[in-house]
Amino acid sequence: MALVAMEIPKVGLVMEAVRVTRWLKNVGDAVTLGEPLVEVETEKSVVEIEATVSGRLVEILVQVGEEASVGDEIARLESATAQPSSTAAQKTRTVQPETALPSAAAFEEHAGDRIRSSPVARKLAAERGLDLGSIAGSGPRGRVQLEDVKRAIESPATARALQAPTSTTQGLAPMRRALARAMTLSNATVPQFFVERSVDWTTLQALRAELSAASLPGSSKLSVNDFLLQAVARTLIEYPALNATFAGDADSPGARLVHASGAHIGLVVAVENGLLVPVLHDVERLGLAAIARRRSECVERALKGRLKREELDGATFSLSNLGARGPDRFTAIINPPQSAILAVGRQRDCVVARVGQIEVRPLSDLTLTVDHRVADGRLASEFLARLVELLEGRDWRLE
């Protein structure tokens, strides 16, 4: 029998850390290759990590609520298989057999001066400014556990020290860290410019009311975002230059534009601790009813933190609509490696002049942010003008 170390695989482009939310197996349980073993919360969603060999779960190294980084060991499996499959080999490594099953602390014994501690204990200690070396660990071989740090925080001496007049700090949740990293990268590496235009919702409002009245009971209610998604998809197909991503170094002969095969649009969804951008693929093939169903399902999964893996990647364009409580206008930052994002200001009644007459119309300001490496101002302006033309017209695909 061989001991196999189960490690955290990489899920998504920017994932660095996860938090264990649920173990699906207990120590001693039999496991099968490909069987879900543990649920972890990534920076974007809750995903299942599968067993990479068949055998028996002999040790759990990261408990529920604790964090681990990509590549960290989270469990050990006992398996009759000498080596994991080629796919699984990327997520496991064989541990040399010993006379007794090693504990988590035993594998930390040669970690130099590093203090043996659980990830969640290290995180809490760092947030409170505590020295782990001053905390007595109650875990195996003196490993500092979360409860040890909590007891240290509650001790009178620590409480007096923490009462000093200092500003409070709060650690970043994994999703917020990912968002900060992506937006910093975007601002630092993507040359972005903005074009603006107003859209008149009068015709679309009337059509939406007609379609909603004729819709079948139980069908997804049409939202403004559904019309926006279809119009953006059609415009992307007509202007393929904006339906591409920039790849390579701009100073290198290998720099290139990678054109998408369809309109893959990310929809920005506000969730606790940050934003998620589920991707709706091939929107140009869908009618409004199908878009409404898929949009509703994606938003629901995003709010529950259970997006599918295929819904996390592949977009070239994003849509950010802050709704009725949003600002009159705003600019959005491109989500790399995408090339553009549309920011939709709140709908409001505005006084406008039309054919020599003063009228009140429902308007919104649209702001398009574009990667200047992919398109220039003229093309972006034409794209936005065509988008507004579609939104103000009656040419819609319903089914």
C-alpha positions as CSV (number, residue, x, y, z in Angstrom):
1,M,0.0,0.0,0.0
2,A,1.2,3.5,-0.7
3,L,0.4,6.8,0.9
4,V,-0.7,9.5,-1.5
5,A,-0.8,13.2,-0.6
6,M,-3.9,15.0,-1.8
7,E,-3.2,18.6,-2.9
8,I,-5.2,21.6,-3.8
9,P,-5.5,21.9,-7.6
10,K,-5.6,25.2,-9.4
11,V,-9.2,26.3,-10.4
12,G,-9.3,29.3,-12.6
13,L,-6.7,31.8,-13.7
14,V,-6.2,33.8,-10.5
15,M,-7.0,31.3,-7.7
16,E,-4.4,31.2,-5.0
17,A,-6.2,30.1,-1.8
18,V,-9.3,28.2,-0.8
19,R,-11.3,27.6,2.4
20,V,-12.6,24.1,3.2
21,T,-16.3,24.2,3.7
22,R,-17.2,20.5,3.9
23,W,-15.5,17.1,3.9
24,L,-17.6,14.6,2.0
25,K,-15.7,11.6,3.5
26,N,-14.5,10.7,7.0
27,V,-11.2,9.3,8.0
28,G,-11.3,5.5,7.3
29,D,-13.9,5.8,4.5
30,A,-13.2,4.1,1.2
31,V,-12.8,6.5,-1.8
32,T,-12.9,5.9,-5.5
33,L,-10.9,7.7,-8.2
34,G,-13.0,10.7,-9.4
35,E,-15.4,10.6,-6.4
36,P,-16.0,14.1,-4.8
37,L,-14.0,14.2,-1.6
38,V,-14.2,17.7,-0.3
39,E,-15.9,21.0,-1.0
40,V,-13.8,24.2,-1.0
41,E,-14.7,27.9,-1.4
42,T,-12.5,29.5,-4.0
43,E,-12.3,33.2,-4.9
44,K,-15.2,32.7,-7.2
45,S,-17.4,29.8,-6.2
46,V,-17.8,26.6,-4.2
47,V,-16.3,23.6,-6.0
48,E,-15.8,20.0,-5.3
49,I,-12.3,18.4,-5.4
50,E,-12.3,14.8,-6.5
51,A,-10.3,11.9,-5.2
52,T,-7.2,11.3,-7.4
53,V,-6.7,7.7,-6.6
54,S,-8.9,4.8,-5.3
55,G,-8.2,3.7,-1.7
56,R,-9.0,4.9,1.8
57,L,-8.9,8.3,3.4
58,V,-6.4,8.0,6.3
59,E,-5.8,11.6,7.4
60,I,-7.4,15.0,7.0
61,L,-4.8,17.9,7.3
62,V,-7.0,20.9,6.7
63,Q,-10.2,21.1,8.7
64,V,-13.5,22.8,7.9
65,G,-13.1,26.6,8.1
66,E,-9.4,26.5,7.5
67,E,-7.6,28.0,4.4
68,A,-5.1,26.4,2.2
69,S,-3.1,27.5,-0.9
70,V,-2.8,25.9,-4.3
71,G,-0.4,23.0,-4.0
72,D,-1.0,22.5,-0.2
73,E,-1.6,19.0,1.1
74,I,-5.1,18.7,2.5
75,A,-5.4,15.0,3.0
76,R,-3.6,11.7,2.7
77,L,-5.0,8.6,1.0
78,E,-3.9,5.0,1.3
79,S,-3.9,3.3,-2.1
80,A,-2.9,0.0,-3.7
81,T,-2.2,1.9,-6.9
82,A,1.5,2.5,-7.2
83,Q,1.0,5.8,-9.1
84,P,-2.1,8.0,-9.7
85,S,-3.4,8.4,-13.2
86,S,-1.7,11.0,-15.5
87,T,-4.5,13.5,-14.8
88,A,-4.5,12.9,-11.1
89,A,-0.7,13.0,-10.9
90,Q,-0.9,16.8,-11.2
91,K,-2.8,17.0,-7.9
92,T,-1.2,14.2,-5.9
93,R,2.2,12.9,-4.9
94,T,3.2,9.6,-3.3
95,V,4.4,9.8,0.3
96,Q,7.3,7.5,1.3
97,P,5.9,4.7,3.5
98,E,6.7,4.8,7.3
99,T,6.2,2.4,10.1
100,A,3.2,4.4,11.3
101,L,0.9,6.9,9.6
102,P,2.5,10.3,9.8
103,S,0.6,13.1,11.4
104,A,0.3,16.6,9.9
105,A,2.8,17.9,12.4
106,A,5.3,15.2,11.4
107,F,5.5,16.6,7.9
108,E,6.3,20.0,9.3
109,E,9.2,18.7,11.4
110,H,11.8,19.8,8.9
111,A,10.3,23.2,8.1
112,G,13.2,25.1,9.5
113,D,12.1,27.9,11.9
114,R,8.5,27.9,10.7
115,I,6.1,27.7,13.6
116,R,3.8,24.7,13.3
117,S,0.3,26.2,13.0
118,S,-3.0,25.8,11.1
119,P,-3.7,28.3,8.2
120,V,-6.7,29.8,9.9
121,A,-4.7,30.3,13.1
122,R,-1.9,32.1,11.2
123,K,-4.5,34.3,9.5
124,L,-6.3,35.3,12.8
125,A,-2.9,36.0,14.5
126,A,-1.8,38.2,11.6
127,E,-5.0,40.1,11.7
128,R,-4.7,40.8,15.4
129,G,-0.9,41.5,15.2
130,L,0.0,38.5,17.5
131,D,3.3,36.7,17.5
132,L,2.7,33.0,16.9
133,G,5.9,32.2,18.7
134,S,4.4,33.5,22.0
135,I,1.3,31.3,21.8
136,A,1.3,27.8,23.3
137,G,-0.1,25.3,20.8
138,S,-2.4,22.6,21.9
139,G,-2.3,20.6,18.7
140,P,0.0,17.6,17.8
141,R,3.6,18.4,18.5
142,G,2.7,21.9,19.7
143,R,0.8,22.9,16.6
144,V,-0.9,26.3,17.1
145,Q,-4.7,25.9,16.5
146,L,-7.4,28.4,16.0
147,E,-8.6,28.0,19.6
148,D,-5.1,28.7,20.9
149,V,-5.1,32.1,19.1
150,K,-8.6,32.9,20.3
151,R,-7.5,32.1,24.0
152,A,-4.5,34.3,23.5
153,I,-6.6,37.2,22.2
154,E,-9.0,36.9,25.2
155,S,-6.2,36.8,27.8
156,P,-6.0,40.0,30.0
157,A,-2.5,40.9,28.8
158,T,-3.4,40.7,25.2
159,A,-6.7,42.5,25.7
160,R,-4.8,45.4,27.3
161,A,-2.3,45.5,24.4
162,L,-5.1,45.4,21.9
163,Q,-6.9,48.3,23.6
164,A,-4.2,50.7,22.5
165,P,-5.6,53.5,20.3
166,T,-4.9,52.1,16.9
167,S,-6.9,51.8,13.7
168,T,-8.8,48.6,13.2
169,T,-7.8,46.2,10.4
170,Q,-9.8,43.5,8.6
171,G,-8.3,40.7,6.6
172,L,-9.4,40.4,3.0
173,A,-11.7,37.5,2.0
174,P,-10.3,35.3,-0.9
175,M,-12.8,36.9,-3.4
176,R,-11.9,40.4,-2.4
177,R,-8.1,39.6,-2.7
178,A,-8.8,38.2,-6.2
179,L,-10.7,41.3,-7.2
180,A,-8.0,43.6,-5.8
181,R,-5.4,41.6,-7.7
182,A,-7.3,41.6,-11.0
183,M,-8.2,45.3,-10.9
184,T,-4.6,46.3,-10.0
185,L,-3.4,44.3,-12.9
186,S,-5.9,45.8,-15.2
187,N,-5.1,49.4,-14.3
188,A,-1.3,48.7,-14.5
189,T,-1.2,46.7,-17.8
190,V,-4.2,47.6,-19.9
191,P,-4.4,51.0,-21.7
192,Q,-8.1,51.9,-21.3
193,F,-10.2,54.6,-22.8
194,F,-13.9,55.5,-22.5
195,V,-16.7,56.5,-24.9
196,E,-20.2,57.6,-23.7
197,R,-23.7,57.8,-25.2
198,S,-27.3,58.0,-24.0
199,V,-29.9,55.5,-24.8
200,D,-33.7,56.2,-24.9
201,W,-35.7,53.3,-23.3
202,T,-39.1,54.4,-24.5
203,T,-39.6,51.7,-27.2
204,L,-37.9,49.0,-25.2
205,Q,-40.1,49.7,-22.2
206,A,-43.2,49.3,-24.2
207,L,-42.0,46.1,-25.9
208,R,-40.9,44.6,-22.6
209,A,-44.4,45.3,-21.1
210,E,-46.0,43.6,-24.1
211,L,-43.8,40.5,-23.9
212,S,-44.2,40.2,-20.1
213,A,-48.0,40.3,-20.4
214,A,-47.9,37.5,-23.0
215,S,-45.4,35.3,-21.2
216,L,-46.4,31.9,-19.9
217,P,-46.7,31.4,-16.1
218,G,-43.5,30.2,-14.6
219,S,-41.3,31.5,-17.3
220,S,-38.3,33.8,-16.5
221,K,-39.3,37.4,-16.3
222,L,-37.6,39.6,-19.0
223,S,-35.2,42.1,-17.5
224,V,-33.5,45.1,-19.1
225,N,-30.3,43.0,-18.9
226,D,-31.7,40.4,-21.2
227,F,-32.2,43.0,-23.9
228,L,-28.8,44.4,-23.2
229,L,-27.2,41.0,-23.5
230,Q,-28.8,40.3,-26.9
231,A,-28.0,43.7,-28.3
232,V,-24.4,43.5,-27.1
233,A,-24.0,40.0,-28.6
234,R,-25.3,41.1,-32.0
235,T,-23.0,44.2,-31.9
236,L,-20.0,42.0,-31.0
237,I,-20.7,39.8,-34.0
238,E,-21.0,42.8,-36.3
239,Y,-17.8,44.3,-34.8
240,P,-15.5,41.3,-34.3
241,A,-12.5,43.5,-33.5
242,L,-14.0,44.1,-30.0
243,N,-14.8,40.4,-29.6
244,A,-11.1,39.6,-29.1
245,T,-8.4,39.5,-26.5
246,F,-4.9,40.8,-26.7
247,A,-2.2,38.2,-26.1
248,G,1.5,38.4,-25.8
249,D,4.0,41.2,-25.2
250,A,3.2,44.4,-27.1
251,D,7.0,44.8,-27.8
252,S,7.2,41.3,-29.2
253,P,6.6,40.1,-32.8
254,G,4.4,37.4,-31.1
255,A,1.8,39.9,-30.0
256,R,-1.6,39.0,-31.4
257,L,-5.4,39.4,-31.2
258,V,-7.3,36.2,-30.3
259,H,-10.8,36.4,-31.8
260,A,-13.6,34.6,-30.0
261,S,-15.8,32.1,-31.8
262,G,-19.0,33.6,-30.4
263,A,-20.3,36.3,-28.1
264,H,-19.2,35.2,-24.6
265,I,-20.4,37.9,-22.3
266,G,-19.7,38.3,-18.6
267,L,-22.5,39.7,-16.4
268,V,-21.3,41.5,-13.3
269,V,-23.1,40.3,-10.2
270,A,-22.7,41.9,-6.7
271,V,-22.3,39.3,-4.0
272,E,-21.1,39.3,-0.4
273,N,-17.4,40.3,-0.2
274,G,-17.1,41.3,-3.8
275,L,-18.2,40.7,-7.4
276,L,-18.7,37.7,-9.5
277,V,-18.8,37.7,-13.3
278,P,-20.6,34.6,-14.6
279,V,-20.1,34.1,-18.3
280,L,-23.0,33.5,-20.7
281,H,-21.5,31.7,-23.8
282,D,-22.7,32.1,-27.4
283,V,-25.4,34.6,-26.5
284,E,-25.8,35.5,-30.2
285,R,-27.5,32.2,-30.7
286,L,-30.2,32.8,-28.1
287,G,-33.6,34.5,-28.2
288,L,-34.7,36.7,-25.3
289,A,-36.6,33.9,-23.5
290,A,-33.5,31.7,-23.5
291,I,-31.3,34.5,-22.4
292,A,-33.7,35.3,-19.5
293,R,-33.6,31.7,-18.4
294,R,-29.8,31.4,-18.6
295,R,-29.2,34.8,-17.0
296,S,-31.6,34.0,-14.1
297,E,-29.9,30.6,-13.5
298,C,-26.4,32.1,-13.6
299,V,-27.3,35.0,-11.2
300,E,-28.9,32.5,-8.8
301,R,-25.8,30.3,-8.8
302,A,-23.5,33.3,-8.4
303,L,-25.5,34.5,-5.4
304,K,-25.2,31.1,-3.8
305,G,-21.5,30.8,-4.7
306,R,-22.1,27.7,-6.8
307,L,-21.1,28.7,-10.4
308,K,-20.1,26.0,-12.7
309,R,-16.5,25.9,-13.9
310,E,-17.4,26.7,-17.5
311,E,-19.3,29.8,-16.2
312,L,-16.1,31.3,-14.8
313,D,-13.9,31.8,-17.9
314,G,-14.0,32.6,-21.6
315,A,-15.6,36.1,-21.8
316,T,-14.2,38.8,-24.0
317,F,-16.8,41.5,-22.9
318,S,-18.6,42.3,-19.7
319,L,-21.8,44.1,-18.8
320,S,-22.2,46.0,-15.5
321,N,-25.7,47.4,-14.7
322,L,-26.1,48.8,-11.2
323,G,-29.8,49.2,-11.6
324,A,-32.3,51.8,-10.4
325,R,-30.3,52.5,-7.2
326,G,-27.1,53.0,-9.2
327,P,-25.4,56.3,-10.3
328,D,-26.4,58.4,-13.3
329,R,-23.2,57.3,-15.0
330,F,-20.0,55.5,-14.1
331,T,-17.0,54.0,-15.7
332,A,-16.0,50.3,-15.2
333,I,-12.6,48.8,-15.2
334,I,-11.9,46.0,-17.7
335,N,-11.6,42.5,-16.3
336,P,-8.5,40.9,-17.9
337,P,-8.1,39.2,-20.2
338,Q,-11.3,40.7,-21.6
339,S,-11.2,43.7,-23.9
340,A,-14.2,45.8,-23.1
341,I,-16.9,46.4,-20.5
342,L,-20.2,48.4,-20.7
343,A,-21.3,50.4,-17.7
344,V,-25.1,51.2,-17.6
345,G,-26.2,54.1,-15.5
346,R,-29.6,54.2,-13.8
347,Q,-32.7,54.9,-15.9
348,R,-34.1,58.4,-15.2
349,D,-36.6,60.8,-16.8
350,C,-34.8,63.5,-18.7
351,V,-36.0,66.6,-20.6
352,V,-34.9,66.3,-24.3
353,A,-35.6,68.3,-27.5
354,R,-37.1,66.2,-30.4
355,V,-38.1,67.7,-33.7
356,G,-38.4,71.2,-32.1
357,Q,-40.5,69.9,-29.2
358,I,-39.6,69.5,-25.5
359,E,-40.3,66.0,-24.2
360,V,-39.6,63.9,-21.1
361,R,-38.0,60.6,-22.0
362,P,-36.5,57.7,-19.9
363,L,-32.7,57.8,-20.6
364,S,-29.6,56.1,-19.3
365,D,-26.0,56.9,-19.9
366,L,-23.8,54.1,-21.3
367,T,-20.1,54.2,-20.9
368,L,-17.9,51.7,-22.9
369,T,-14.4,51.0,-21.6
370,V,-12.1,49.6,-24.3
371,D,-8.6,48.1,-24.4
372,H,-6.8,50.5,-26.7
373,R,-4.5,47.6,-27.9
374,V,-7.6,46.0,-29.4
375,A,-9.6,48.9,-30.8
376,D,-9.4,52.7,-31.3
377,G,-11.9,55.5,-30.5
378,R,-13.5,55.5,-34.0
379,L,-14.3,51.8,-33.8
380,A,-15.5,52.0,-30.2
381,S,-17.8,54.9,-31.1
382,E,-19.3,53.0,-34.0
383,F,-19.8,50.0,-31.8
384,L,-21.6,52.1,-29.2
385,A,-23.7,53.9,-31.8
386,R,-24.9,50.5,-33.3
387,L,-25.6,49.2,-29.8
388,V,-27.9,52.2,-29.0
389,E,-29.6,51.8,-32.4
390,L,-30.5,48.2,-31.6
391,L,-31.6,49.1,-28.0
392,E,-33.9,51.8,-29.3
393,G,-35.4,49.7,-32.1
394,R,-37.9,46.8,-32.3
395,D,-35.7,44.2,-34.1
396,W,-35.5,41.5,-31.4
397,R,-35.2,37.8,-31.6
398,L,-37.7,36.4,-29.1
399,E,-37.1,32.6,-29.3
